[in-house]
Amino acid sequence: MARELRDDCHGKLARGLDPIEARNSAALAARAERAKQMTFRQCAEDYLAVNASKWRNAKHRKQWGASVRGRIETVLDFARAVGRRDGDNPADKVVIGHLLPLRSEKAGVRHQPALPFARLPAFMTELRKMQGLPARLLELIILTGMRLDAVRPARCAEFDLGAAVPVWVTPQSRMKNLGRDQRVPLVGRALAIARELTAGRAPEAAVFGNSKPISPNAIRKSVLPKLLKAISHEAPVVTHGFRSCLKDWCHETTSFPREVVEQALGHRIKSTVERSYRRGDLFERRRALMAAWDRYCNGEQIAEVIELRA
């Protein structure tokens, strides 16, 4: 075998080839060929493993893995970058645009059923007549504009009600894509609910429950149907839709700037450049918005809200 290897090397040298470079090239070619036999699923799993730090929790990682064309394109680009494929990306818009009519990736988005904001004061009147934690949970969700999964697991320690400006600090882990804690200004009825449910309780106690928070179905099954029937509203409504209700009210009846509304809803600024320059969270301006929203939910007839800057 040694003689055969020697003769092979001599033969390569006679043809002007470097035996070491030839061996390395053969190894790389074999490796590339093996990589090309890898399935798309295997490559996608490798991409998720390599980029694990991009996702804040397992839920977001799972959502990414179950998503659409743009992410298929990303995985195939990744495969080409690590030498597992070559040629054009078949999921690229430019490539498939000649083959298929490409709809906007956001086309056909189904919005969450929401209560028209004009009907909200009557809805809140009925809600405040209802007893029990599910009713208070829904009320706080509406008054703060927060998501169900941000409010439901709240702990007493998150509320600083003795501060000059009472505040509820929601941890980053419950703020979806925001990337930081959310300071929620507490005013009016929202502040009263927080004081009622945290009074005399241990810091680690669940605000909406005992050892663990109440079920998310408590609102959907026992609260919403009764309230919608009480105000004779037949169209479907879901808890998340009340965030749209707040947003519509802001944009259609007030002059609060868009960025204040988006911050109040806990939405992340999409532009990385804008995020890098905007260090604050517009807390005082959001507090003014929440005060106006509280008055509207109370049924007070208020004129167009115009934010006055200091």
C-alpha positions in Angstrom: 0.0 0.0 0.0 2.9 2.3 0.8 4.4 1.7 -2.6 1.1 2.3 -4.3 0.7 5.6 -2.5 4.3 6.5 -3.3 3.7 5.7 -7.0 0.5 7.7 -7.0 2.3 10.8 -5.6 5.1 10.4 -8.1 2.5 10.2 -10.9 0.8 13.4 -9.7 4.1 15.2 -9.5 4.9 14.1 -13.0 1.7 15.7 -14.2 2.5 18.9 -12.3 0.1 18.4 -9.4 0.9 18.9 -5.7 -0.1 15.6 -4.0 -1.0 17.4 -0.7 -3.2 19.9 -2.5 -4.8 17.2 -4.5 -5.6 15.2 -1.4 -7.1 18.2 0.3 -9.2 19.1 -2.7 -10.5 15.6 -2.9 -11.5 15.7 0.8 -13.3 19.1 0.3 -15.1 17.8 -2.8 -16.3 14.7 -0.9 -17.4 16.8 2.1 -19.3 19.1 -0.3 -21.0 16.2 -1.9 -22.1 14.8 1.4 -23.4 18.2 2.5 -25.5 18.4 -0.7 -27.2 15.1 0.3 -28.6 16.8 3.4 -32.3 17.4 3.5 -33.9 20.8 3.8 -35.2 19.9 7.3 -31.7 19.0 8.5 -30.3 22.2 7.2 -33.1 24.2 8.7 -32.5 22.6 12.1 -28.8 23.4 11.8 -29.7 27.0 11.0 -31.9 27.2 14.1 -29.1 25.8 16.3 -26.5 28.2 14.9 -28.8 31.2 15.4 -30.4 30.2 18.7 -29.5 33.5 20.4 -31.8 35.4 18.0 -34.9 34.1 19.6 -36.0 35.2 23.1 -37.9 32.1 24.0 -38.9 28.6 22.7 -42.2 29.9 21.5 -40.6 32.3 19.0 -38.2 29.7 17.9 -41.1 27.3 17.2 -43.0 30.0 15.3 -40.0 30.7 13.1 -39.6 27.0 12.3 -43.2 26.9 11.2 -43.2 30.0 9.0 -43.2 31.0 5.4 -41.3 31.6 2.1 -39.0 34.3 3.3 -37.6 32.0 5.9 -37.2 29.2 3.4 -35.2 31.6 1.4 -33.0 32.4 4.5 -32.3 28.7 5.2 -31.3 28.1 1.6 -29.0 31.1 1.7 -27.5 29.7 4.9 -27.0 26.3 3.1 -25.2 28.0 0.3 -23.0 30.1 2.7 -21.8 26.9 4.4 -21.2 25.0 1.2 -24.2 22.7 1.2 -25.7 23.9 -2.0 -24.9 26.3 -4.9 -26.8 28.1 -7.7 -29.7 30.4 -7.4 -32.1 30.3 -4.4 -35.4 28.8 -5.6 -37.3 30.6 -2.9 -35.9 34.1 -3.9 -38.6 36.5 -4.9 -36.7 37.4 -8.0 -36.5 33.8 -9.1 -40.0 32.6 -8.4 -41.6 35.9 -9.4 -41.2 34.8 -13.0 -43.0 31.6 -12.3 -45.8 32.5 -9.8 -47.9 35.6 -9.1 -46.4 36.5 -5.7 -48.8 38.0 -3.2 -47.6 40.3 -0.5 -46.3 38.2 2.4 -48.8 40.1 4.7 -51.7 39.6 2.3 -54.7 37.8 3.7 -53.8 38.6 7.4 -56.8 37.9 9.5 -57.2 40.6 12.2 -58.4 39.7 15.6 -62.2 40.4 16.1 -62.5 43.6 18.1 -65.3 45.6 19.7 -65.8 49.0 18.0 -64.5 51.6 20.3 -67.8 53.5 20.3 -69.4 50.6 22.1 -66.6 50.3 24.7 -68.1 52.7 27.4 -71.3 50.6 27.6 -69.2 47.4 27.6 -67.1 48.7 30.5 -70.2 49.7 32.5 -71.4 46.1 32.4 -67.9 44.7 33.1 -67.6 46.7 36.3 -70.9 45.2 37.6 -69.3 41.7 37.2 -67.5 40.2 40.2 -64.5 37.9 40.3 -60.9 37.8 39.1 -61.6 37.1 35.4 -63.6 40.3 35.2 -60.9 42.3 36.9 -58.3 40.7 34.6 -60.2 41.7 31.5 -60.7 45.2 32.9 -57.0 45.7 33.5 -56.1 44.4 30.1 -58.4 46.9 28.5 -57.3 49.8 30.6 -53.6 49.2 30.1 -53.6 48.1 26.5 -51.5 45.1 27.4 -51.7 41.5 26.1 -53.5 38.7 28.0 -50.2 36.8 28.4 -48.5 39.9 29.9 -51.2 40.6 32.4 -52.4 37.2 33.5 -49.1 36.0 35.2 -48.5 39.4 37.0 -47.0 39.2 40.5 -47.5 41.7 43.3 -43.8 42.6 43.3 -44.2 44.1 39.8 -46.4 47.0 41.1 -44.9 50.1 42.7 -48.0 51.7 44.0 -46.3 53.9 46.6 -44.2 55.8 44.0 -45.0 59.4 43.1 -46.2 58.1 39.8 -47.6 54.6 40.3 -46.2 52.1 37.9 -46.4 48.4 36.9 -43.1 47.0 35.5 -43.8 44.1 33.2 -40.8 41.8 32.7 -39.2 41.6 29.3 -40.0 37.8 29.2 -43.7 38.7 28.9 -43.3 41.5 26.4 -43.1 39.5 23.2 -40.6 41.2 20.8 -40.1 44.5 22.8 -36.7 43.5 24.0 -37.0 45.2 27.4 -39.2 45.6 30.5 -42.3 47.7 29.9 -43.2 50.4 32.4 -46.9 50.7 32.5 -48.3 54.0 34.0 -51.2 53.3 36.3 -54.0 55.9 36.5 -57.7 56.0 37.5 -59.5 52.7 37.5 -56.4 50.6 36.6 -54.6 52.0 39.7 -57.6 51.2 41.9 -57.7 47.6 40.6 -54.0 47.1 41.2 -54.3 48.4 44.8 -57.3 46.2 45.5 -55.7 43.0 44.2 -52.2 43.5 45.8 -53.2 44.9 49.2 -51.7 42.9 52.0 -50.3 40.1 49.8 -46.8 38.7 49.5 -44.6 40.1 46.7 -44.4 36.7 45.0 -48.2 36.2 45.0 -50.0 36.0 41.7 -52.3 39.0 41.3 -54.9 37.0 39.3 -54.8 33.7 41.3 -53.3 32.0 44.3 -50.4 29.6 43.7 -50.7 30.1 39.9 -52.6 32.5 37.6 -56.2 31.7 36.5 -56.8 30.0 33.2 -56.8 32.2 30.0 -60.1 30.6 29.1 -61.8 32.2 32.1 -62.4 35.4 30.1 -63.3 33.7 26.8 -65.8 31.3 28.3 -67.3 33.0 31.3 -66.9 36.8 30.9 -67.0 37.9 27.3 -70.2 36.0 26.2 -72.2 37.5 29.1 -70.9 41.1 28.5 -71.5 41.0 24.7 -75.0 39.7 25.3 -75.6 42.5 27.8 -74.8 45.2 25.3 -76.5 43.3 22.4 -73.3 42.9 20.4 -73.6 39.8 18.2 -70.3 39.9 16.3 -67.4 37.9 17.7 -64.9 39.6 20.0 -61.6 38.3 21.4 -59.5 39.6 24.3 -56.6 40.7 22.0 -59.0 42.8 20.0 -59.3 45.4 22.8 -55.7 46.5 21.9 -57.0 47.3 18.4 -59.9 49.1 20.1 -57.5 51.4 22.0 -55.4 52.0 18.8 -58.4 52.9 16.7 -59.7 55.3 19.4 -56.3 57.0 19.6 -55.9 57.4 15.8 -59.4 58.4 15.1 -60.3 60.7 18.0 -57.1 62.0 19.5 -53.9 63.7 18.4 -51.5 61.5 20.3 -48.4 60.8 18.1 -48.2 57.3 16.5 -45.0 56.5 18.4 -46.6 57.2 21.7 -49.5 54.8 20.8 -47.1 52.1 19.7 -45.0 52.4 22.9 -48.2 52.2 25.0 -49.1 48.9 23.2 -45.6 47.5 23.8 -44.7 47.3 20.1 -41.0 47.2 19.2 -39.6 49.9 16.9 -38.9 48.1 13.6 -36.1 50.3 12.4 -32.8 49.3 14.0 -31.5 52.8 13.4 -34.4 54.5 15.2 -34.1 52.0 18.1 -30.5 52.9 18.5 -31.3 56.6 18.9 -34.5 56.3 20.9 -33.4 55.5 24.4 -36.5 56.5 26.4 -39.9 54.9 26.6 -42.1 58.1 26.4 -43.4 57.3 29.9 -45.0 60.7 30.8 -46.6 61.0 27.4 -48.0 57.5 27.7 -49.3 58.4 31.1 -51.3 61.2 29.5 -52.6 58.8 26.9 -53.7 56.3 29.6 -55.4 59.0 31.6 -57.4 60.1 28.5 -58.2 56.4 27.7 -59.4 55.9 31.3 -61.8 58.8 31.1 -63.2 57.5 27.8 -63.7 54.0 29.3 -65.6 55.7 32.1 -68.0 57.1 29.6 -66.9 60.7 30.0 -67.7 62.8 26.9 -64.3 64.4 26.2 -63.3 66.6 23.3 -60.5 65.7 20.9 -57.4 65.0 23.0 -54.5 67.2 22.0 -51.2 66.4 23.7 -49.6 69.5 25.2 -45.8 69.4 25.3 -43.8 70.9 28.1 
